[in-house]
Amino acid sequence: MTTQATNQTLPLQNKVALITGGTSGIGRATALLLAESGASVVIGARRAAEGADLVKEIESKGGRALFQTTDVTEAKQLNSLVDIAVKTYGGLDIAFNNAGFVGEGLLPLVEETEENLRNIMDVNFFGVWNAMKAEVPALTDRGGGVIINTTSVAGVKGFAMFSSYVSSKFAVEGLSRSIAQEVAELGIRINTIAPGPIDTDLLDQVTNGDQSMFTQYVPMQRAGTPEEVAKLVRFLASDDASYVTGHTLRADGGMMS
Ligand SMILES: NC(=O)c1ccc[n+]([C@@H]2O[C@H](COP(=O)([O-])OP(=O)(O)OC[C@H]3O[C@@H](n4cnc5c(N)ncnc54)[C@H](OP(=O)(O)O)[C@@H]3O)[C@@H](O)[C@H]2O)c1
C-alpha cells in the first residue's frame, strides 16, 4: 500500500521527521515506519551507501526521504541536517536522536580507558546534545514538535562491566528530562525510548553474537526487534502521545520490571 493510497488516515501525514543513526537497526526500521506513516524523513549517519539504499527503499514504497552523511559528534553537521530538512520539506516536526555505539564493549573499570569513555560520550551524549541544540529552534519556528532520544535499559540501572555506556545513557536521560521541562511551554515534547536487548548489529557486537548473555535476563526470553521499537517511536511522535513528555518508555520484554 503506498502513502498516496492511504493519505487520509496516515498518523504522521505532512510531518517532517529527522532521524540520526538511520543506516541500520532501530533507526533504519523507524525511518521505514515513519515514512510509511506519512512523514517525510531526513536521515543522517556516516555510511552513505546504506543511507542511499534506505532512501531508495522508502521511495520505492511511495514515501519521501533524503539522506545526508552526518557524524553526530560534529555540531555543524547536525545544524546542516536540520537546515536541509527545513529547506527541502519546509520545517521540522519530529526528531529521533538515535545514533549510538558501545565503544570497546564490556570492560572492567581498571581496563577502561579515558579515550574509550570520551568516544562513547562524544557519540551517545554529545551527539544527542548537538542534535537537540540544532532541533529545538527549528521545532520552535514550527510552533512545536516532538523529540525522542534513544537511551537504554542501561540508562535505567547500572550494569557491571559496562560503566561508560551506562554513564552515557544516564546522561541522556537527565538531559532529556531537563530540556523537556524547559521547552514544554513552547509546545515541544521530549521523551526517551529505553530498549532492552534488540536484535541489531550493536547487540551482536557487545555480546560477540551470543545474545543469550542479555536475553537470559529478559522475562520474555527473547531479544526485541527493531520494528517493535519503531512502533513506539511512532506512538511518541504522534498526537496519540500529546500529553506525554519527560517520559522514559521501556521496550525491554519486562527486563526492568
Ligand atoms: N540493540 C540493542 O540491544 C540496544 C539496546 C539499547 C539501546 N540501544 C541503542 O539504540 C540505538 C540504535 O542502535 P542499534 O541497536 O540500532 O544499533 P546499530 O544497528 O549499530 O545502529 C547504530 C546507528 O548509529 C549510527 N551511528 C553510530 N555512530 C555514529 C556517529 N558518530 N554519527 C552518526 N551516526 C552514528 C550508525 O550509523 P553509521 O555507522 O552509518 O554512522 C547506525 O545507524 C543506539 O543509541 C543504541 O545505544 C540499542
The ligand as an SDF file (V2000), in Angstrom:
LIG
                    3D

 48 52  0  0  0  0  0  0  0  0999 V2000
   20.4310   -3.0840   20.0850 N   0  0  0  0  0  0  0  0  0  0  0  0
   20.2810   -3.0070   21.3910 C   0  0  0  0  0  0  0  0  0  0  0  0
   20.2520   -4.0340   22.0930 O   0  0  0  0  0  0  0  0  0  0  0  0
   20.1140   -1.6640   22.0460 C   0  0  0  0  0  0  0  0  0  0  0  0
   19.6670   -1.6380   23.3690 C   0  0  0  0  0  0  0  0  0  0  0  0
   19.5010   -0.4130   23.9970 C   0  0  0  0  0  0  0  0  0  0  0  0
   19.7770    0.7580   23.3220 C   0  0  0  0  0  0  0  0  0  0  0  0
   20.2240    0.7050   22.0340 N   0  0  0  0  0  0  0  0  0  0  0  0
   20.5110    1.9810   21.3620 C   0  0  0  0  0  0  0  0  0  0  0  0
   19.7780    2.0150   20.1480 O   0  0  0  0  0  0  0  0  0  0  0  0
   20.4100    2.9400   19.2670 C   0  0  0  0  0  0  0  0  0  0  0  0
   20.4920    2.3130   17.8920 C   0  0  0  0  0  0  0  0  0  0  0  0
   21.3470    1.1940   17.9350 O   0  0  0  0  0  0  0  0  0  0  0  0
   21.0460   -0.1750   17.1560 P   0  0  0  0  0  0  0  0  0  0  0  0
   20.8650   -1.2180   18.1570 O   0  0  0  0  0  0  0  0  0  0  0  0
   20.0180    0.0600   16.1410 O   0  0  0  0  0  0  0  0  0  0  0  0
   22.4910   -0.4520   16.5150 O   0  0  0  0  0  0  0  0  0  0  0  0
   23.1260   -0.2250   15.0720 P   0  0  0  0  0  0  0  0  0  0  0  0
   22.3950   -1.0370   14.0720 O   0  0  0  0  0  0  0  0  0  0  0  0
   24.5800   -0.4250   15.2660 O   0  0  0  0  0  0  0  0  0  0  0  0
   22.8010    1.3090   14.7520 O   0  0  0  0  0  0  0  0  0  0  0  0
   23.5700    2.3610   15.2530 C   0  0  0  0  0  0  0  0  0  0  0  0
   23.3510    3.5410   14.3400 C   0  0  0  0  0  0  0  0  0  0  0  0
   24.0800    4.6670   14.8780 O   0  0  0  0  0  0  0  0  0  0  0  0
   24.7970    5.2590   13.8360 C   0  0  0  0  0  0  0  0  0  0  0  0
   25.9900    5.9420   14.3440 N   0  0  0  0  0  0  0  0  0  0  0  0
   26.9600    5.4410   15.1520 C   0  0  0  0  0  0  0  0  0  0  0  0
   27.8980    6.3690   15.3720 N   0  0  0  0  0  0  0  0  0  0  0  0
   27.5040    7.4900   14.6930 C   0  0  0  0  0  0  0  0  0  0  0  0
   28.0460    8.7910   14.5290 C   0  0  0  0  0  0  0  0  0  0  0  0
   29.2040    9.1460   15.0930 N   0  0  0  0  0  0  0  0  0  0  0  0
   27.3750    9.6740   13.7590 N   0  0  0  0  0  0  0  0  0  0  0  0
   26.2130    9.3240   13.1580 C   0  0  0  0  0  0  0  0  0  0  0  0
   25.6470    8.1280   13.2930 N   0  0  0  0  0  0  0  0  0  0  0  0
   26.2980    7.2180   14.0400 C   0  0  0  0  0  0  0  0  0  0  0  0
   25.1380    4.1310   12.8680 C   0  0  0  0  0  0  0  0  0  0  0  0
   25.2980    4.6390   11.5570 O   0  0  0  0  0  0  0  0  0  0  0  0
   26.6960    4.8290   10.7920 P   0  0  0  0  0  0  0  0  0  0  0  0
   27.5870    3.7140   11.2010 O   0  0  0  0  0  0  0  0  0  0  0  0
   26.2740    4.7950    9.3490 O   0  0  0  0  0  0  0  0  0  0  0  0
   27.1830    6.1810   11.2080 O   0  0  0  0  0  0  0  0  0  0  0  0
   23.8540    3.3040   12.9340 C   0  0  0  0  0  0  0  0  0  0  0  0
   22.9100    3.7920   12.0070 O   0  0  0  0  0  0  0  0  0  0  0  0
   21.7450    3.3010   19.9010 C   0  0  0  0  0  0  0  0  0  0  0  0
   21.6420    4.5570   20.5260 O   0  0  0  0  0  0  0  0  0  0  0  0
   21.9380    2.2210   20.9360 C   0  0  0  0  0  0  0  0  0  0  0  0
   22.7540    2.6530   22.0080 O   0  0  0  0  0  0  0  0  0  0  0  0
   20.3860   -0.4820   21.3790 C   0  0  0  0  0  0  0  0  0  0  0  0
  1  2  1  0
  2  3  2  0
  2  4  1  0
  4  5  1  0
  4 48  2  0
  5  6  2  0
  6  7  1  0
  7  8  2  0
  8  9  1  0
  8 48  1  0
  9 10  1  0
  9 46  1  0
 10 11  1  0
 11 12  1  0
 11 44  1  0
 12 13  1  0
 13 14  1  0
 14 15  2  0
 14 16  1  0
 14 17  1  0
 17 18  1  0
 18 19  2  0
 18 20  1  0
 18 21  1  0
 21 22  1  0
 22 23  1  0
 23 24  1  0
 23 42  1  0
 24 25  1  0
 25 26  1  0
 25 36  1  0
 26 27  1  0
 26 35  1  0
 27 28  2  0
 28 29  1  0
 29 30  1  0
 29 35  2  0
 30 31  1  0
 30 32  2  0
 32 33  1  0
 33 34  2  0
 34 35  1  0
 36 37  1  0
 36 42  1  0
 37 38  1  0
 38 39  2  0
 38 40  1  0
 38 41  1  0
 42 43  1  0
 44 45  1  0
 44 46  1  0
 46 47  1  0
M  CHG  2   8   1  16  -1
M  END
$$$$
